[in-house]
Amino acid sequence: MADHSVLWVNAEIYTPSTRIVNGRMLVGPGGRIEAVGGAEIDGREGTEIRDAGGKRLVPGFIDVHVHGGGGFSGMDGKTSLAGMSKYHASRGTTAFLATTVAADCTTIVSTLDQWRESAEEGALGREGANLIGMHLEGPFLNPARGGAQNPASLRKPDMEEMDRYLEVAGRWIRMVTIAPELEGAERVIRRLAERNVTVSAGHTDATYEQMREAARLGVTHVTHHFNGMSPLKSREPGVTGAGLRMPELTIELIADGYHIHPEMIALAFDAKPTDRIVLVTDAMLCAGCPDGLYETEGIRIRMSGGKVTLADGTSLAGSGLDMLAAFRNAIAFTGLPTERILPTLTSVPARQAGVADRKGRLAAGMDADFLLLDAEWNLIGTYVGGREVFRRKESEEEASERRLGKSPP
């Protein structure tokens, strides 16, 4: 966080649902926003003035489903977690839920223990995106919809095993993906819901009626909607239909153009209100890396042209996506205004991750996590707690403008 107040002026601010032209934002020395508005916002003595040059300030993106990126897999421990944090900050993410893949209990416990240490230390937000918790994608998943998850690591829900994870990671477990139709799932769902953990249906072959019952028990989220689930049919809507029709369910969408056809992304935005959609990356360690073969938790994957599959090409295996690309893609796929798309990367994931009281919006009292973007939505700078953790290299044109005395970004 900055050790002094900073007043941003001459900015186009998205809060995210409201747009303020020629806006101002005052960030206090503690890394929180003190005021957002127009010309009436002024700084105290000693406040640094930063001219945004008419560029855009938006809330930082929050990714609730991300496994890795920049050559780093979160499952490899604290050092790799720091690497993926820096990478995703350079792509617009300011906060994230580190997400597991299915593995044996010992591996998951070790991973969660290291992640808990990182979260409690709070160091990641000083140089990259802030770790705000953990998302357990499995191991309680249905092998029939396992996708790229290691089938040897998939198992029925077990309360004692889940309690072990909760014991190790405690309040840092913010989301758990589970197949609600599996034997033993009811007990686990109830326990998690009682602890205010977001319970998500994913890698599931549940029927529509089973999803209704799961929602009654406490399921409020659907992992990578349209993928790894029972499909929409005329006589059985399945999990796909439940996600689209049930108002209590918030659905994840991977807007990379590979997981979901662009028209299906548009359909989802037609079917669901903005506050029930979350854009995620589901990014693997190869995101941002050259095409080629990679390995994570014993699974060989291949990235080609941004598409990530198992090495043999039989299944998608996460993505090479970043949140800024997801944002741009969603606008292109749907044709919807920015104010409709932005909440799905900011305020909605903040709610689903249990941090809506301090993240996801540009408003007084919120953490100063934000992005500086140009008119084409290119990222210029990423700020976490008011601290700049990423800055785009200055182009020759920008350097020329600066030398001529024009307003810098």
Buried (B, 14 or more C-beta within 10 A) or exposed (E): BBEEBBBBBBBBBBBBBEBBEEBBBBBBBBBBBBBBEEEEBEBEEEBEEBBBBBBBBBBBBBBBBBBBBBBBBBBBBBEBBBBBBBBBBBBBBBBBBBBBBBBBBEBBBBBBEBBBEBBEEEBBBBBBBBBBBBBBBBBBBBBEBBBBBBEEBBBBBBEEBBEBBBEBBEEBBBBBBBBBBBEBBBBBBBBBBEEEBBBBBBBBBBBBEBBBBBBEBBBBBBBBBBBBBBEBEEEEBBBBBBBBBBEEBBBBBBBBBBBBEBEBBBBBBEBBEBEBBBBBBBBBBBBBBEEEEBEBBEBEBBBEEBBBBBEEEEBBBBBBBBBBBBBBBBBEBBEBEBBBBBBBBBBBBBBBBBBBEBBBBBBBEBBBBBBBBBEEBEBBBBBBBBBEBBBBEBEEEBEEBEEEEEEBB
